[in-house]
């Protein structure tokens, strides 16, 4: 019983946070954030225009980040050919071979990158201040950042957000 109440409380809190984030980002304009993959190749947010992009900031030392990884992989695998992808942004200063080993162990199949020219010690991102890890930003197919939150997400939450957003904002 306590678990059910606690679980319900977390869901209500997440919905409130998501709604707040969506309201605060509602007037956000399309951004062309620049990343670098682990081979040094430039990647831009605009490279994915036309599809949903779940931008997830994470670190290998972050337990909640590790817990949510399978859910992000499930989402990516389910939707990568249907108009949505996950873009994992590693937010720590460690060698890329260690990150690749971590990714291999967790069977991460979505693209992994880092922000280009961001000082991680300042706890900022191109989306605004970093409020914690993991942090996830929802980028609509038109390139606009429409929501963001600190904390874990899962397959169901991501699917429901996209469905509700598309129902409220038909193209």
KABELVEN-V624388 format. One record per pair of residues at least 4 apart in sequence whose ideal C-beta (glycine too) atoms are under 8 Angstrom apart, sorted by the first residue. I is the first residue (numbers start at 0). J is the second residue. Records with the same first field share a line. If there is no record, write none. Layout:
# KABELVEN-V624388
I=J + J
This chain:
# KABELVEN-V624388
0=4
1=5
2=6
3=7
4=8
5=9
6=10
7=11
8=12
9=13
10=14
11=15
12=16
13=17 + 148 + 150 + 156
14=18
15=19
16=20 + 148 + 150
17=21 + 146 + 148 + 156 + 160
18=22
19=23
20=24 + 146 + 147 + 148
21=25 + 145 + 146 + 164
24=144 + 145 + 146 + 147
25=145
27=143 + 144 + 145
28=143
29=45 + 141 + 142 + 143
30=44 + 125 + 126 + 138 + 142 + 143 + 144
31=43 + 44 + 45 + 142
32=43 + 44 + 54 + 114 + 125 + 126
33=41 + 42 + 43 + 44 + 114 + 115 + 116
34=41 + 42 + 43 + 44 + 86 + 88 + 112 + 113 + 114 + 115
35=39 + 40 + 41 + 42 + 112 + 113 + 114 + 115
36=40 + 42 + 110 + 111 + 112
37=95 + 98 + 99 + 111 + 112 + 113
41=115
42=46 + 86 + 110 + 112
44=48 + 52 + 54 + 86 + 138 + 142
45=142
47=52 + 84 + 86 + 138
48=140 + 141 + 142
49=82 + 140
50=82 + 83 + 84 + 140
51=78 + 82 + 83 + 84 + 137 + 138 + 139 + 140 + 161
52=83 + 84 + 85 + 86 + 137 + 138
53=71 + 74 + 75 + 83 + 84 + 85 + 86 + 135 + 136 + 137 + 138 + 152 + 157
54=86 + 88 + 126 + 135 + 136 + 137 + 138
55=67 + 71 + 85 + 86 + 87 + 88 + 133 + 134 + 135 + 152
56=88 + 90 + 124 + 129 + 132 + 133 + 134 + 135
57=61 + 64 + 67 + 68 + 87 + 88 + 89 + 90 + 132 + 133
58=64 + 89 + 90 + 91 + 132
59=64 + 65 + 89 + 91 + 93 + 97 + 98 + 101
60=91
61=65 + 132 + 133
62=66
63=67 + 132 + 133 + 150 + 151
64=68 + 132 + 133
65=105
66=151
67=71 + 133 + 151 + 152 + 153
68=72 + 105 + 107
69=73 + 105
70=74 + 151 + 152 + 153 + 154
71=75 + 85 + 87 + 107 + 109 + 152
72=76 + 85 + 105 + 106 + 107 + 108 + 109
73=77 + 154
74=78 + 83 + 85 + 154 + 157 + 158
75=79 + 84 + 85 + 108 + 109
76=108
77=81 + 154
78=82 + 83 + 84
79=83 + 84 + 109
82=140
83=161
84=109 + 110
85=109 + 110
86=109 + 110 + 112
87=107 + 109 + 110 + 111 + 112
88=111 + 112 + 113 + 114
89=98 + 111 + 112 + 113
90=113 + 114 + 119 + 124 + 129 + 132
91=119
92=119
93=97 + 98
94=98
95=99
96=100
97=101
98=102 + 111
99=103 + 111
100=104
101=105
102=107 + 111
103=107
107=111
113=117
114=124 + 125
117=121 + 123 + 124 + 125
118=123
122=128 + 129
123=127 + 128 + 129
124=128 + 129 + 134
126=136 + 144 + 147
127=147
129=134 + 149
130=134 + 149
131=149 + 150
132=149
133=149 + 150 + 151 + 152
134=147 + 148 + 149 + 150
135=147 + 148 + 152
136=144 + 146 + 147
137=144 + 145 + 146 + 147 + 157 + 160 + 161 + 164
138=142 + 143 + 144 + 145
139=143 + 144 + 145 + 164 + 168
140=170
145=164
146=160 + 164
148=152
152=156 + 157
153=157
154=158
155=159
156=160
157=161
158=162
159=163
160=164
161=165
162=166
163=167
164=168
165=169 + 170
